[in-house]
Amino acid sequence: MNIRCLGTKISYGSLLRIRCQIIKPVRLYQKFGGRKPSSRNDFKSSIPESRSSLKNFPQAKLIEVPFEAGAPEVTLDHLKNSGLIGKDVHDSILNIGFTGLTPVQQKAIGPILQNESQDVITRAKTGTGKTFAFLIPMFQHLVNTRRDNPAAVKYVIIAPTRDLALQIETETRKIQLAHPILRRFHSLTLVGGTNFASGVTNLIRRRPQVVIATPGRLLDVLQRYEKHFKLVDVKVLDEADRLLEIGFQQDLEKISGILNRVNEHGPNHTRTLLFSATLDAKVQTLSQSIMGKDECLFLDTVDKNEPQAHEKISQSAIISENLGHSVLASMDHIRTQVCANPNYKAILFTPTIKFTTLISELLHVQKDITVPILEFHGKKAQNVRTKMVQKFKRDPSGVLVCTDIAARGLDFPDVAEVLQIGVPALLPQYIHRIGRTARAGKEGKAILFMSKGEVPFLQRLAEEAQIFIKDHKDYEPAVSTVKEFASEFTDYEELVDALISTIAYYRTNARGYGFNDNRILRQIAESYGTLLNDKETKLPISSNTLQKLGLNNNRFTSETFDIHGSYHGKPQGRDIPANTYQGDAHRGRRERHWYDEEPFQSFVKKGKLKNRNFNNKSYDRRRGHNPRLEN
């Protein structure tokens, strides 16, 4: 039988062979890598409707174990002699160089192993060894149940960021490799930014007992391969307060719902362990939606009368006129420290990704700063981020310029100082940021570079976290410093983008600190002229951007910004007005803007042409969809 197509006869068998060659790869991709038509947002939660709100969740009995100042010391030998941990786990911990247990490990390991019918919430300061507080009980549980379903996933560890999940994997393997018995167990990390099909293949073939994952990737895997999670005994939430925020909480409820529904031992079998440095009553309330036990043990290793930050961190604040002066102050400080100590190692937190890029490039061009400068944020590819984390851990010196993506859980050895330009979006983030130093019993410093409009943050920090920063210093840059900086600066567009993103950051996140919005707005905008050594120069911005920021009706905008100003070439007020354009006869005498430039107009034309050619009938490779093969 033949089919005529465009005047050519094609046999029916040939047509079927061509169709199979197209369909098979598409189905394989849909199975292992492509998203199904119903995405995660459209997924119908496994939690019954009667349990969809916190009011419908049964309240577990909360058993609080407060901080005890004179509690007897618990050692590894004590845990071994009491029968809580076996010789295998005991020897493995000793082999990796552990000489003693930290307070959180002493308080958490015993209760986790003694009573498996309780959920556990643990609060401890940053840098005190929370990871090993749940890894040691995990390995003991795997040893105890090694004969029961040895090829099943029994522990699921959830972390808010990919980098923290990969660090937990590293610590897990460190314990495994220290003893031959523990090497028999397998762990698998499932995080975004990595190949989905490869992760699923390892899950099916390697049959790991431990899965370490971020919420999004774990939920994607559970929705398609839930049969591999029918025997999960424990799920661990590291940095639980971050995981229980809006956004993550919905994914966690779906994850808990699936794990409870498919568990062969019953819907209330899976135990939940929560660990974080900042846990309040709100987090405890939200955690009810993901816990299944009747009793919950709350272990607190922080004295209520003590500050939540680590006591070995020396904290200070450098207060300047505006954000631009804060940038110059941080540059001066890093330059001074590098000259005094060639092995200087620090982490510098910035408000936004664009600001991180700006500061990284500014540090690169400084001749006196000879240590490595690493730019670390969420827009970097995962393999690049992983190599960067490994490099910064390995190198004796360097400055890691980053956003809050590095604020939680990551353990970088020998970090002398934590620097911050501007305040964090949330007050607990300050505690997690400065917790990157003074780890493993060492001392460290934390310096906050802030403008005068941000000073109310210090009062809020004292009231809510009992952190009192008494060391305040005022900063005024030298004229020579400003001139030198302005002469080396060339990328005005990048500076504009960084400052506009910072304005959006403060308008979105920092209103809870009691800041004066107009004052903060003016100080950020003035930083443009400050950094270019021309105070008369205003920050150029388009009216569309003002509208997106909600500033189109603000009476200070005309005084603060150069609306519709160009940020290509030199800014207005420096030598030659860059946005002055005499114009052709047919255009009149209007000003020329950046969107009139040929590259941008060419980009617009190409974009219109591409959008016109790409319609709903086009081949969508991501979904493996081809309308021509549909009936």
HUGI-V557703 format. One record per helix or strand. SS is the DSSP state (hx for helix, st for strand). FROM is the first residue (numbers start at 1). LEN is the number of residues. Records with the same first field share a line. If there is no record, write none. Layout:
SS->FROM-LEN, FROM-LEN
This chain:
st->2-4, 8-4, 61-5, 118-6, 155-4, 187-4, 210-4, 234-5, 271-6, 295-6, 313-8, 345-5, 373-4, 398-5, 417-5, 444-8, 471-4, 539-3, 561-3, 620-1, 625-1
hx->12-21, 40-3, 49-3, 54-3, 76-6, 87-9, 103-12, 130-15, 162-16, 182-3, 196-11, 215-15, 240-4, 248-15, 281-10, 323-18, 353-13, 382-13, 404-3, 427-8, 452-3, 456-10, 479-10, 492-18, 511-3, 517-15, 543-7, 557-4, 585-3, 594-3, 598-16, 627-3
